[in-house]
Amino acid sequence: MLDAVFDSSLSSLYSKLAKKQEELRRLQEIIPELEQLFSDFVLNSAVCLEPSLAADAWKGDIASDFDEFRNKEVYDSYKQILDEQFPQLFLMIQTKIESLLEKISDLHSAIAAAEAADLEEKEAKALRGK
């Protein structure tokens, strides 16, 4: 009966370990993709200010309002994504990775302890059987 408990406990621990390792792998895989997106965002930041409006092509209050809107609303929002949202996202992912690494380490320790206890129990049984 006790063997079944240890086997079940070890099985559960191994299952949790595999799940955490898969979560870690998925997070680590997404980092290069996010870095590429960030680079693309940086390279294309000027695009949201295009086309430039030549003074002789479009002028007046509507042109001024349009430029002001584009600079304040569109470009500022774009910059917020670059300056705030991307860094927050990278920080959240890094924090989650660190948490997963800690949980994986704890699970390795728990597995080692459970395996040692299981081995100890088997050795004690063997000694009692002699």
N, C-alpha and C positions, 0 to 999 in steps of 0.2 A: 504494500500500500504506500509506504513512504517513497519507494522508487518511483511510483507513478506521480507523486507530488513533485519530486525533483525533476523528473522528465518533463512534466507539464510546465513547471517554473522555468526550466532551461529553454524549453520550446518557446514559451512566451517571451523570454528575454531575447532569444535569437530573432524572433519575429519583430520585436520592437527595434532591435539593432538594425535589421535589414530595412525597416521603414525609415528610420532616421538617416541611414546612409543614402537611401534613395532621395530623400528630401535634400540632403546636402549636395548630392550629385547634380540635381536639377537646379539648385540655386547657383552652384559654381558654373554650370553650363550657360546660364543666362547672363552672367557678368560680361563676357566678351560681346554679346549681342547688344547689351545696354551701352557699353562703351562705344560701340560703332554708331549706335543711334545718337549718342551724345555728340560724337565727332561730326556726324552729318548735320546735326542741329547747329553746331558752332559754325560749320562751313557755310550753311545756308541762312544764317541769321539776317544777312542783308537783303535776302529775297523778299522778305515781307515789306520792305520799303520800296520795292519796284512796282511799276516803272516810275522813274523819277519824272516829275512834272516840270518841264521847261517853262520858264516864266512867260515866254512868248506863245506857248501852246495853250496854257490854261491858267487863267488868273482871276482874281476877284475873291469875294468872300467864300464862295463855294470851294474854290481851290484851296484857300487857306484852311477852311474847316476840314476838308478832306485830308490835307497834310497833317493837321493837328491830330485828327482822329487816328490816322495811320501811325503817327509817332507815339501818341500817348496810349492808345488802346491796343493796337496790334503789336507794335514793337515792344512796349512795356510788358505785355502778356508773354511774348516770346522770351524776353529776357528773364522774366520770373521763372519760366520753365527751366531755362539754362542755369540761372543763379540760385534757385531755391529748390525746385522740385526734383531735378536730377540729383543734386547732392543729398537731399533727404532720402531719395530712393536708394542710392548707393549705401548710405548709412544704415538704412533699415535692413537691407540685404546682408551687409557685413555683420550687423548685430545678430541677425538670425543665424548666420553661418557660425559665428562664435558660440551661440547658444547650442546649436546642434552639435558642434564639436565637443562641447562640455558634456552634453547628454550622451553622446557616443562613448566618450571616455568613461562616464559613470556606468554605462551598460557593460562595457568591457570589464570593468571592475566587478560588477554584480555577477556577470557570467563566470569570471574566474573564481569568485567566492562560492557560487553555486556548484561549480564543477568540483572544487576542492571539498566542499561539504559532501557531495555525492560520492566522491572517491573515498573519503573518510568513512562514510556510512557503509560502503561496500567492503572496505578493509575490516571494519568492526564486525560486520556480519560474517566475513570469512573466518575471523579469529574465533567467533562464538561457535561457528560450525565445526571447528577442529576439536 
